[in-house]
């Protein structure tokens, strides 16, 4: 009887110990770098002090929605800022080549970024792109015309883009890992 109990305990402990090993062998979630969405007020009829906050809020929502999806590992924003400072030391806006260099530096599979442009108090445009780092090509290149309260619509547009990112990455991962 004692031998059976010991075997049962060992079997249970072995099963518990095997769970982390099984979890480790599963494919890791693809990593994504999210660059801060850049504010562009060049074509705005009137610039106001809070305008840049719209881009920050949209960036926060983009990161939050991607994290909440559970399917992507969003690279920490401070690590992204450090890598960006190292790659784009000239102070120019980060283009596609720069974005891929930042993502490669952080061992990420994907990179998302874009611009929030103000044209008037009622019309803003969010342009965003998802790049496949390995292929060096855009997978998504979206543009959303945001009308109404920019403090609500900027994050809402970023949320829609994030959902499209999750879907695109998930579909591509499924094709690679059947």
C-alpha positions as CSV (number, residue, x, y, z in Angstrom):
1,X,0.0,0.0,0.0
2,X,2.8,2.4,0.9
3,X,4.6,1.6,-2.4
4,X,1.4,2.5,-4.3
5,X,1.0,5.8,-2.5
6,X,4.7,6.7,-3.1
7,X,4.3,5.8,-6.8
8,X,1.2,7.9,-7.0
9,X,2.9,10.9,-5.3
10,X,5.9,10.5,-7.6
11,X,3.6,10.3,-10.6
12,X,1.8,13.4,-9.5
13,X,5.0,15.3,-8.8
14,X,6.4,14.2,-12.1
15,X,3.3,15.4,-13.9
16,X,3.5,18.8,-12.1
17,X,7.2,19.1,-12.9
18,X,6.5,18.3,-16.5
19,X,3.9,21.1,-16.9
20,X,6.5,23.9,-17.0
21,X,8.6,21.9,-19.4
22,X,5.7,21.4,-21.7
23,X,4.9,25.1,-21.4
24,X,8.5,26.0,-22.3
25,X,8.5,23.8,-25.4
26,X,5.4,25.5,-26.8
27,X,6.1,28.2,-29.4
28,X,6.8,31.5,-27.7
29,X,4.5,34.4,-28.5
30,X,5.8,36.6,-31.3
31,X,7.4,39.8,-30.0
32,X,6.3,43.2,-31.2
33,X,7.9,46.6,-30.8
34,X,5.4,49.5,-30.7
35,X,7.0,52.8,-31.6
36,X,5.4,55.9,-30.1
37,X,2.9,57.3,-32.6
38,X,4.3,60.6,-33.8
39,X,2.2,63.8,-33.7
40,X,2.1,65.8,-36.9
41,X,0.5,69.2,-36.7
42,X,2.1,70.6,-39.9
43,X,-1.3,70.8,-41.8
44,X,-3.4,71.8,-38.8
45,X,-5.5,74.9,-39.0
46,X,-4.9,75.7,-35.3
47,X,-2.4,74.0,-32.9
48,X,-3.4,73.7,-29.3
49,X,-1.4,72.8,-26.2
50,X,-3.1,69.4,-25.7
51,X,-2.8,68.1,-29.3
52,X,0.3,66.0,-28.7
53,X,-1.5,64.2,-25.9
54,X,-3.8,62.6,-28.5
55,X,-0.8,60.8,-30.0
56,X,0.3,59.6,-26.6
57,X,-3.1,58.4,-25.7
58,X,-3.4,56.5,-29.0
59,X,0.0,54.9,-28.4
60,X,-1.0,53.8,-24.9
61,X,-4.2,52.3,-26.3
62,X,-2.3,50.5,-29.1
63,X,0.0,48.9,-26.5
64,X,-2.7,48.0,-24.1
65,X,-4.9,46.3,-26.8
66,X,-1.9,44.4,-28.1
67,X,-1.0,43.3,-24.6
68,X,-4.6,42.3,-23.8
69,X,-4.8,40.1,-26.8
70,X,-2.5,37.5,-25.1
71,X,-1.1,36.5,-28.5
72,X,1.7,38.9,-28.7
73,X,4.6,39.8,-26.4
74,X,4.8,43.6,-26.4
75,X,8.3,44.8,-25.8
76,X,8.6,47.1,-22.9
77,X,8.4,50.8,-23.9
78,X,11.5,51.8,-22.0
79,X,13.6,49.2,-23.8
80,X,12.1,50.5,-27.1
81,X,13.0,54.1,-26.2
82,X,16.6,53.0,-25.4
83,X,17.0,51.1,-28.6
84,X,15.5,53.9,-30.6
85,X,17.9,56.4,-29.0
86,X,20.8,54.1,-30.1
87,X,19.5,53.6,-33.6
88,X,18.1,57.0,-34.5
89,X,20.7,59.3,-32.8
90,X,20.3,61.9,-35.6
91,X,16.9,63.0,-34.2
92,X,15.0,62.4,-37.5
93,X,11.7,60.6,-37.4
94,X,12.1,56.9,-37.4
95,X,11.4,55.5,-40.9
96,X,10.8,51.8,-41.8
97,X,14.5,51.0,-41.9
98,X,15.0,52.6,-38.5
99,X,11.9,50.7,-37.1
100,X,13.3,47.4,-38.3
101,X,16.7,48.1,-36.8
102,X,15.1,48.9,-33.5
103,X,13.0,45.7,-33.6
104,X,16.1,43.6,-34.6
105,X,18.0,45.1,-31.7
106,X,15.2,43.9,-29.4
107,X,14.8,40.5,-31.1
108,X,11.2,41.3,-32.1
109,X,9.4,39.7,-35.0
110,X,7.1,42.7,-35.7
111,X,7.1,46.4,-35.4
112,X,4.2,48.9,-35.3
113,X,4.3,52.6,-35.6
114,X,2.7,55.6,-37.3
115,X,1.5,59.1,-37.1
116,X,-1.4,61.0,-35.7
117,X,-2.0,64.1,-37.9
118,X,-4.2,67.0,-37.0
119,X,-5.9,68.8,-39.9
120,X,-8.5,70.7,-37.9
121,X,-10.1,70.5,-34.4
122,X,-12.7,68.0,-35.8
123,X,-10.6,66.0,-38.3
124,X,-7.5,64.0,-37.4
125,X,-5.8,61.2,-39.4
126,X,-4.2,58.1,-37.9
127,X,-1.8,56.3,-40.2
128,X,-0.2,53.2,-38.9
129,X,1.9,50.4,-40.2
130,X,2.8,46.8,-39.2
131,X,6.2,45.6,-40.5
132,X,7.4,42.1,-40.7
133,X,11.0,42.5,-39.4
134,X,12.4,39.4,-41.1
135,X,11.0,40.2,-44.5
136,X,11.4,43.9,-44.2
137,X,8.0,44.5,-45.7
138,X,4.8,46.1,-44.4
139,X,2.0,43.7,-43.7
140,X,-0.5,46.4,-42.8
141,X,-0.6,50.1,-43.9
142,X,-3.8,51.6,-42.5
143,X,-5.2,55.1,-42.5
144,X,-8.1,56.2,-40.4
145,X,-9.9,59.5,-40.6
146,X,-10.9,60.4,-37.1
147,X,-13.8,62.8,-36.7
148,X,-15.1,64.2,-33.5
149,X,-13.5,64.4,-30.1
150,X,-9.8,63.6,-30.8
151,X,-9.2,62.5,-27.2
152,X,-11.7,59.7,-27.7
153,X,-11.2,59.0,-31.4
154,X,-7.4,58.8,-31.4
155,X,-7.3,55.9,-29.0
156,X,-10.4,54.3,-30.7
157,X,-8.5,54.4,-34.0
158,X,-5.4,52.8,-32.4
159,X,-7.6,50.1,-30.9
160,X,-9.0,49.2,-34.3
161,X,-5.5,49.1,-35.8
162,X,-4.3,46.9,-32.8
163,X,-7.1,44.4,-33.5
164,X,-6.1,44.2,-37.1
165,X,-2.5,43.7,-36.0
166,X,-3.4,40.8,-33.8
167,X,-5.5,39.2,-36.6
168,X,-2.7,39.6,-39.2
169,X,0.0,38.2,-36.9
170,X,-2.2,35.4,-35.7
171,X,-3.0,34.4,-39.3
172,X,0.6,34.5,-40.3
173,X,1.7,32.5,-37.3
174,X,-1.0,29.9,-38.0
175,X,0.4,29.5,-41.6
176,X,3.9,29.0,-40.3
177,X,3.0,26.8,-37.3
178,X,0.2,24.5,-38.6
